[in-house]
Amino acid sequence: MSDAPTLYPVRPDFAAHARIDHARYEHLYAESVRDPDAFWGKVGQRLDWMRAPTTIRDVSFKQQDFRIRWYADGELNASVNCLDRHLATRGDKTALLFEPDDPSQPARRVTYRELHARVCRLANALRHLGIGKGDVVTIYLPMIPEAAVAMLACARIGAIHSVVFGGFSPNSIADRVGDCKSKLIITADEGLRGGKKIPLKANVDAALKLPGTNTVETVLVVRHTGAAVDMQMPRDRWYDAVVDGQSDSCEPERMNAEDPLFILYTSGSTGKPKGVLHTTGGYLVYVSYTHEAVFDLRDDDIYWCTADVGWVTGHSYIVYGPLANGATALVFEGVPNWPDSSRFWQVIDKHQVTIFYTAPTAIRALMREGDAPVKSTSRKSLRLLGTVGEPINPEAWRWYHDVVGDGRCPIVDTWWQTETGGILISPLPGAIDAKPGSATKPFFGIQPALVDANGQILEGEAEGNLVLLDSWPGQMRSVYGDHQRFIDTYFKTYPGMYFSGDGCRRDADGYYWITGRVDDVINVSGHRIGTAEVESALVAHPKVAEAAVVGYPHDIKGQGIYAYVTLIAGEQDNDELRKELVAWVRKEIGPVATPDHLQWAPGLPKTRSGKIMRRILRKIAENAPDQLGDTSTLADPSVVDALVRNRRQP
Ligand code: WT7
């Protein structure tokens, strides 16, 4: 690989037709940081406002007068921007193209007109059920068009949606429902993934038996697989029955730009997931603009993002960005490797997908299957590829470029976070030369910086912690119900700056290379798992005394979950208990948090004050026992030898 290119210049044929070429990027970037008000004022005009904003940016990252407000006196409705305003020009255009899990089942097209009608019917039904502005609706659905319908119906009536990923357990649903005091849940009988059924309704039933969930008055159930489910009247209602007979039009709620649009829970360093709060105006401006610019969007594109709506990528780049732009977005219910590992490429051919956006973990898993499943398909329709969720290793980047894209398609490696709402660092495909493994350059208005441990800003070529010096319209506004936690989590480590939690290197050309999380968050297949969450799930087991969880390099997942477990005195460790504990974590948090390796730890390395030294545990998990560093400050250095002896053998 040593002679493989490290620079992939912008393709002249692509640049010739691109929305933004190099000169325009440089010009617009300079303008965006010189005069953000003028820049974002202009960009804000891409939306339909019920009342046009007269103020654009109102921001301070300083503790004393902390505030983040964009377009603060503007009024709009997100669903109107995603639906109504397209009806005159593209009412018959496909908004959502649904490809089911089972390829023998028919695909379905939902036009903008139909989507509008469906959203209005559900919005009317929700109002009828007593849901209004500011109420929280939990959405726990598979990847079916109803997921987008549900989100937009909430937006239409000013309800705040909280989507919970289908891979979360009843406990996790209950925590999230309880935290935001949801009044209504929209779910389905079952989900389908790779031919396997996911008991969504049964999970909701189990969640609602748990304490803290009694705010839920209604559960709407989409009939998807037709499986028999328990319907508890009057709480549970069939979705079709409540929507049937509702009017196809629904007066949209006038929302202030800073009114909440949604909450999305994400893991941090502490045990409790945070309800990341996004608001209406700035978020929609930002996701629609980045979606258009980063993906060089044209009206005839068939755009496919393989994420699930349970994650922010699905919110911003399946639902809100693409629909605000009047694009055709593919909604895929299935998985990359079922019925076989050419499914992605077959779907691309079947629907003539032009833009394909996926995660490095999927690319690595498919790369492992060799070129044949790719080469058996045409993929001629593709013109642009994207990745998101974790650093992509150059080898996977090149395979994606050379094999999947036949060397024709630029790749946009997009760095961002649940908290950032939209893409912050990414090449623009007609403007910025790519380097495999680098997210390259900041988007308009984004001012990244690298700081050292003392918060000193590093200039030029450097490696440090990635911060952002100024706001952008899509930035999260609060942690739901705990504004102080928002300020403390993101603006306290480096006062006056937003701290991303990521490490990063900047090379001599000013390119950014994200090196991964520097906090206690593990990125498993692009999904964020807090080590503290897994630890508290483990210690909740009656036989576990103590647990410490770290990430370790994993060929496919990027990072795997490595758990060290100390049993309570007298309990015997064995393989059966190991399996039981792994299953326990799946049950407690959900399959997303399944430990990849569990090691018995007679003792954990602790300082004399009792703090677990994770640095040491990480090195053992990485199988690098020669890099443990100084262990002399440990209360009992001998525990390390035992852990090293019994470490995972790759
Ligand atoms: C974390 C955010 C952004 C939506 C999906 C994940 C990592 C994300 C990249 C990338 C390197 C990346 C970071 C970030 N990450 N994209 N292109 N290159 N790392 O959202 O669950 O909020 O996770 O994902 O570590 O902090 P999320």
Residues whose N, C-alpha, C, O or C-beta is under 5 A from the ligand:
A	BS01	WT7	T313 T387 V388 G389 E390 P391 D413 T414 W415 W416 Q417 T418 E419 A439 S500 D502 I514 G516 R517 G526 R528
